[in-house]
Amino acid sequence: MPALPQLKGVPKWRGPKRRKTERFEPLTTVASCEGVLYVGKAQEKARIMRTERRRSKRSGATYPGIVQSTAMVNHYYFYCVDEDFGPFFLKFCSYFPYNAKLCINGHEYLKRQLAKWGLRSRLSTTASSPVQTPLCCSG
């Protein structure tokens, strides 16, 4: 992931100098099209799988055993904007078992779908509600 030739011109950041959301918010208001806004890399604690040397009780021979552990490993963030879902991010762990996380804002998705259908919506801090009755629901 260090060399991403197809993402030339996409801003990149490294490390938690500021909160990731603070870096992301200003870009979502500017971005009007779909695509990758920027790529980030940070070291974070993650659950990983490691091998440890174990010894057989019967024969005394050693063999590798797999155990769960935690470690500080690199995580890669891809902050994107989609026409249907709005702003979202993908987070990938660079160490086995290569965990991934996709975060999408459901309120933003609903707002964009209502706008596609031609409905105005009123946003509050916890929900959005349509201002007019949709044609499919009117008798």
Buried (B, 14 or more C-beta within 10 A) or exposed (E): EEEEEEBEEBEEBEEEEEEBEEBBEEBBEEBEEEEBBBBBBBBEEBEBEBEEEEEEEEEEEEEEEEEEEEEEBBBBBBBBBBEEBBBBBBBBBBBEEEBEEEEEBEBBBBBBEBEEEEBEBEEEEEEBEBEEEEEEEEE
